[in-house]
Amino acid sequence: MLARRGMLTVSEAASLGETQAHFKAMKPWWDVLMDYLLIIMLMNCFFSASLLIITDKVVCMPQAKKLPRNVSNDFSEAGMATQPTPNRPKRIGYLTNLDYQQYRYVSAVCYHKVVPWQSKYFPYLALINTLILLVSSNFWFKYPKTSSKIELFLSILAKCFDSPWTTKTLEETSDQPPPEHHRQKSSTFRSMEYSPRTPLITEMPFSHVPLAVSAILDKKEGEQAKALFERIRHFRAHAEDSDIVHRVYVGQTFFKVVEVAIILGYSLSLVGSFSFRHVCKPGIHNLMGYSEFKCTHNMAFILEKLLLTYILLVCIYAFLTAYASFWLFTNSLKVYSFEKNSEGAGFGEIPDVKNDFAFMLHMVDRYDTLYSRRFSVFLSAVSEGRLRELVLNSEWPAEKLRQMVHKDTNGRFELQLSMIPVIPKDVYELSEIQVLKIELISSAKLVGAVSQLKYLSELHISHCSVKMDRDAFSYIRERLKVLYVKFTDMEELPSWMYSLKNLNQLHLSGNLNCSNNKSIHLQSLCGLSGLQSLSLTTNLSHLPSAVVDVAGQLTSFSIQNGDTELGSLGQLKKMNHLQVLKLCHCKISKTPGALLGLPSLQCIDLTANHLKYVDELGTLHRLRSLSILRLCHNAICRLPPSIELLRNLEELSISHNHLENLPVSLFNLVRLRHLDVSYNRIRLIPPEVGHLTRLETLAMIYNQISSLPRQLFRCARLRSLYVSFNKLSSLPPEIGQLPLLSSLDLMGNNLTALPEEIANCLQLKKGGLNVEEHILGTLAPELRRKLL
């Protein structure tokens, strides 16, 4: 019923009050005072306007002219004596002959003719101006582009204030030891520039979560806090994209300054302009018999007092707007620092915020700094790290982690942890782990409990900065043998890496080219006294000094250089104990002469370079121990006859080149066990191939070979023969002379049948033969069942 009559119900009125209370945290003290002043000003205006409506009027009396004596009869007729009788008191004034209606008419005419506008309309004008000020004071709470952001901010702020995680964190940090003691026990720090992918963290100090916190924070509360962290992260990215809230507030403040100046301008000009007496000449002499009237305005006195009251209130309001303007333009409100709120709280360094996020925090501080202090808990890297570790430990129990442990190709127990916030503490209960892989873990830290991993010898770190405490470092330094590190910036190269005295193999993958990234460089590796194998996947223009420092102790050195030209190869001579050398994707155009100064070399790998002519290969015969030579993915057109001088060669890989024929001298390398000439343009295999009596693997895939020489099948030790995608039309029956043959690839040729002698290849079993199905159909059923 009330709603139909246009009246507010109690619940609706309460909701309006709640709406105003919802924004109170965003109102600084001057806005609160201005709101109260506006209420008083509204009451003043309503009172004045009500008086005008109810009691405002003028009372007019005709002004009599001075009359001559001979008109006394007229006065007598008018009911007025010219001379008083001795027995009566003297009369003051004179009588008129106007009736009541005439007085009302004259008063109405004179009200509109002689009463000034301010006496009639000032209360209404003041009411309109006050309402404009009231609307402008709350405009930023109603404008859609700002109100939505403010409401979201306040809802998050309320959740942060009431969150159990906030209370637990503040209780914990309030009981922390002094800063000096805290620094002794805390881990090292990780710094990174702020980005859209990591919007809340610039400092990552990390310490282990006390058991007391995990005991008192249940899983549900942890999940709620985790969701709140994520919500704040998204809100920060949204709020820092623009400064519209700041601009609207500055705009409405400037508007209020202008409006107040206008109000004061016309209000001050009206002081003293309210008059009680007025002389009215309405021009109705023919109607009334009088041309001039004296009038009184009964509201003049009280309007004067209400005007002065209004001016006083506006002056106070003007002072507050001036102070607000001074505060807005003398403070850096687009940047907010939590240093003063987090000082001594144990939160670590909290990243500064900017734009609208910063401005709203400044406004909240004007209301109560406790709000931003509790809010800072959810912007703290320490707090977030503790929560993530707590939640993650509950999500990753030992049973779940044990299911992830598997054996690698070498039969070792391996555990890979990828894309989780921290390393779960239950990892240290898996004592059987031998290989631990840590990938994309933002706050990875190894603690002293790592000593429980008694068999751990190999560690992989991929794109994350792994910290460790003193106890963990002492154990890792003694036990770790193999370390793999993939990095993109300097912080992902662990500083403790340079002190692993028992490390045997080090594999680094990342940008180490100083011309491209001057902030990333290797420190001296002299502390790695046990290092023997070094592998670099990078883009070097020359060998770093850190590598030269350990050159004399290396037995294996590998560079995958990402097609960046590698110069200064003369320093390779210092690696006088080197046995394995791999220089891949280094844009090398000829065989480095420095190789001749490495007498212990057993393997040379120059894959994926720019080699075209290799006539100097014969000079490598000085390397008596050389047994492996790999020249794949180059542009080699021919092999020199001098290659026969490499008499100890056991493996030769020259696939993916431009070879059209093979020199006869190649087949004088009677110790060859593996020969790969795939992906070339070879048309003929010389019959001298039969000299390779120790040959075990021969690969000639993707060439133009039309037939296989019968002498090939004298290589009785041959186990693998790959001749797919050539132009073979038949397979010699001598293939039956290869009793050890276990893998035969004939796919993509012009074969129509297989010789029956293939049955003599006793080691050729199921899965060992790769050929088209219709060719398999030509074999005897028993043999076909054996091979299928």
Secondary structure, DSSP 8 states (H G I E B T S, - for coil): -TTTTT---HHHHHHHHHHHHHTGGG--HHHHHHHHHHHHHHHHHHHHHHHHHHH--EEEEE------GGGHHHHHHTT--SS--TTS----S------HHHHHHHHHHHHHHHS-HHHHHHHHHHHHHHHHHHHHHTHHHHSHHHHHHHHHHHHHHHHHHH-HHHHHHHHHHHT---HHHHHHHS----B----SSSTT-SB-------HHHHHHS-HHHHHHHHHHHHHHHHHHHHHTT--HHHHHHHHHHHHHHHHHHHHHHHHHHTTT---SEEEE--S-HHHHS-S-EEEEETTHHHHHHHHHHHHHHHHHHHHHHHHHHHHHHHS-TTEE--HHHHTTTT------EEHHHHHHHHHHHHH-HHHHHHHHTTT-HHHHHHHHHHHHHHHS-HHHHHHH-EE-TTS-EEEEEES-SS--GGGGG-TT--EEEEES-TT-EE-GGGGG-TT--EEEEESS--EE-HHHHHHHHHH--EEEEE-SSGGGS-GGGGG-TT--EEEEES---TTT-TT------TT-TT--EEEEES--SS--HHHHHTGGG-SEEEEE-TT-----GGGGGG-TT--EEEEESS---S--GGGGG-TT--EEE--SS---B-GGGGGGGG-TT--EEE--SS---B--GGGGG-TT--EEE--SS------GGGGG-TT--EEE--SS------GGGGG-TT--EEE--SS------GGGGG-TT--EEE--SS------GGGGG-TT--EEE-TTS------GGGGG-TT--TTSEE--HHHHTTS-HHHHHHH-
